[in-house]
Amino acid sequence: MITGISNATLSDVPELIKLINSAYRGDSAKKGWTHEADLLTGIRISDKELVKLIKRKDTFLLKYIEENFIVGCVLLEKQEDKLYIGMLTVSPGLQGKGVGKKLLEAAEIKARELDCNRTEMSVISVRHELIEWYKRKGYIDTGIKKPFPEEMQKSSTSSQQLEFIILEKYV
């Protein structure tokens, strides 16, 4: 039985696509607490987009395997002296059991390995519970806001204007 965190490969794409899209959107996502299913419709990421990310220079996709299945992942991108953290994903049925925390800790270790002095992430501003979770892990709101991508606004079901807030942590 394999358990642990390692780099994802192209052969993991089909399993990762299923995991990511089921954790962020649709009815399956509502089994967890970190979903966007009440804000956005459609898929979170396509096979083609994920393959591009895995192949991109200075980008890493860590996967968390438990009992031979990928149950979590996190996207990391080195940007000069910081490591951008994105798409932190945990299978909806396993949320709240420490997988996300372990992936976040692995991301921070990777930041130090890459000589990055901080990590940064974008979170949809109306996802208050998720923002509070990150704050409990030491992340601070930088006060910086970024517009929500216009192409993603089209899939919004929210009555609120969506935007991103930037959180960071020095590591």
N, C-alpha and C positions, 0 to 999 in steps of 0.2 A: 504494500500500500504506500503510495507516494503522497507526501504532504510537504508543502513549503512554497517559497517564493523564488521565482527564476524569471529569466527573460523569455518573453513570448517569441514565437517564430511564425513564419508564414503558414506552417502546417496547423497552427492553433487558430487561424482566422475563422473557420466555420463555427467552432465552439465559442470563440470570443464574441462573434457577431450575435449569436443567439443569447449569450449571457448579457451583453451590454444593452441590446434592444429590449430584452425582457425586464431588465432592472430599471430602465428609465421611462419607458412608454408602454401604454396599453394596460389592460386589466391585470396582467401578471405582475406588473410593477407595483400595483396597489397593495400587494401582499407585504411589501416593505415600507419603510418610512422615508426613504430618500429619493423617491421618484419625482418625475416631472409630468406624470400622466394627467394631472389636473390642469396643467399649464400648456402643454404642447401635444400635438398629434403627430402621427407618422413615425418613421424609424429614427433612432438616434444617430446611427452611422451605417454606411453601406460597406459591403465587402471591399469595394474598390478604394474607398476612403481609408479603411483600416490598413489595407496593404500598403498604401502610400505612406501612412504614418510609420509603420514598422520599418520601411525601407529608408525613411528620412534620416539624414545625417544629424547627429547629436540628439536623437530622439530614442527613447527606450519605452517599451511597454512591458511592465512587470505583471506576471500572472501569479495568482495564489491557487495552488492545487491542494485539494483535500479529498482523500479517498479516490485518487486518480481522476478527478474532475476539476476543471477550472471553475472556481466559485467566486473569484474576484480578480480585478486587474486595476492598474493605474498607469496613465500615460505621463511620461516625464520628458521635458524638452529643455536642454541646456541653452540658456540665453545669456551669454557673457558671464557675469558673476552670480547669476541666479538660476534656479531650476524651477521651471514652470510645471505645476502639477495639474493634470486635467483628467477628466473621465474616471474618477475614482468610482469603481463599480463593485458592488457585492450582490450576490444572488439574493433576491428578495426574501426568501425563506431563511437565510442565514444572517440577515442584518441584525445588529445588536449583539452579536456573539464574538466580537473582537477581530473579525477579518479586516474590516476597514481600518481599524487602528494599526494592525500589523502592516498593512500596505502603506499607510501614511508614514510609519516609522521607517520602513524600508526606503521610501522616497527620500526621507531626510538623511539617511545613511548614504544613499546614492549622491545626494547633493554634496555632502562632505567629501566623498571619494572624487567628485568632479571639481573640487576646489570652488564650489559655489558657497557663498556666505549666507544665502537666504533662499527660501522657497516662496513661490507666489502662486496664487490661483484666482480664477474668476468664478463667482457664484451668482446665480440669478438672485437679485435683491429680495424677492418675495419668498425665498426659501428660508424663512427665519429659523426653523428647527435645525436645518443643516448648518447654517451660519453659526448658530450657538454651539453646535457640536465641534466645529473647527476652532472656535474661540476657546473651548475647554481644552483643546489640544495645543494651545499656545499661539494660535493665529490671531492677528489683529487686523481690524478694518483700517485700511490705509486712507480712507476717505475718497479714494479715486473711484469714479464710476465710468463705465464704458457703455456705449449704446448696444442694444441687442441687435444682432445682424438682421438686416432687412429681409433676407431670404428666409430666416427662421421666424420672423414676425408673422409670416403668412400661415404658419402652422400653430400659432398661438390661439388658445381657447380662453385666455385670461382676459378679464375686463380691465385689468391694470396694465399700464405701460411697463413692459419688461426691460430691464437693464441689468448689467453686471456690476457687482462691487468687487474690488480687488482686496484680497486678504494676503498677508505675508507673515513669515516667521523667520527670524534669524537662527541659523543652525550652527 
